């Protein structure tokens, strides 16, 4: 039985997960893992299904709430929704106006997450390194795919939601980046910022569908092949770091929005000899590392 303080911590962890899921390159699953709630999250979601509906009729909503650990999901979901509702507009603006600085912060966040997830592999074997390299290769392959054309069709957003939520459950694979590849990121962020209930509902329904289906697969794989799975997820993190490299150049114009905003295919470049900029970006990377370190310490305190 959790105390009031423990429930506030779950709420805070949900808020951190929601914040991470809004940014391409960062996964809410990473936050869940380093704050110590990943296994409970996956097993709780995987336990939902037709039996839940049958029990709702057979034993009533109060017992169903306790049996399926729905208080945990409610607290976590409330924190996540609060983050999305309060920060989607700000992060959308930062993505447009200060994208390099935002990437630097999350580069540090993901970089610091690697050893925190890898420490769960005990003992570490040679095969784990091979699985880790496989994770790196998969992440690089996925994150180098060119973004698709944008679409705001609700049915399309339902499809994107069901796929993106699978990535959001995996540490190292960013659901937001999957949305970017599918061509739905700007549409989803815009819908959230403008409270477009039709498109938000379509995306949410798709996410719910994918969430219930995919969580069962992850739960079984983690149970049978835990060390190999963690090694692959660690590789995912390492392989996705290039997406968050702060210094980019514009390679190709992909499309122009109706309001005149341009979307470009970006490539990594080395920093120019601007010492002030390098110092600022380094400080932001260190800030990201400090945030993850703080989350890790926060998850361990009683």
Number of C-alpha atoms within 10 A of each C-alpha: 5 9 8 9 10 12 16 15 18 25 22 20 26 27 25 21 27 28 25 26 28 24 24 23 27 31 28 31 28 30 29 23 21 23 23 15 18 19 14 16 20 23 19 19 20 20 17 17 11 9 9 16 13 12 14 15 10 11 10 12 14 9 13 18 15 11 13 17 18 15 13 20 18 15 20 25 19 18 24 23 17 18 21 22 15 13 18 23 16 11 20 19 12 15 16 12 11 12 17 17 23 21 27 23 24 28 27 24 26 26 19 20 25 20 12 17 19 19 13 14 16 8 8 14 11 8 12 19 16 15 20 25 19 18 26 23 17 17 25 20 12 16 22 13 12 14 20 14 13 19 16 16 13 16 14 17 28 23 18 26 27 22 21 27 29 22 23 26 25 22 28 32 31 32 30 27 27 26 25 25 20 22 21 27 25 18 19 25 20 18 19 20 18 12 12 12 12 12 22 22 15 19 25 19 17 23 22 14 16 20 23 20 16 19 23 18 12 18 20 14 13 17 12 10 10 15 21 21 20 22 26 27 26 28 28 27 30 22 24 29 23 17 21 24 21 24 19 17 12 11 11 11 11 15 15 12 10 7 6 8 10 11 16 15 14 16 15 15 11 10 13 9 8 8 10 9 13 15 11 13 21 17 16 22 25 19 18 24 21 16 17 23 17 13 18 18 12 14 16 11 6 6
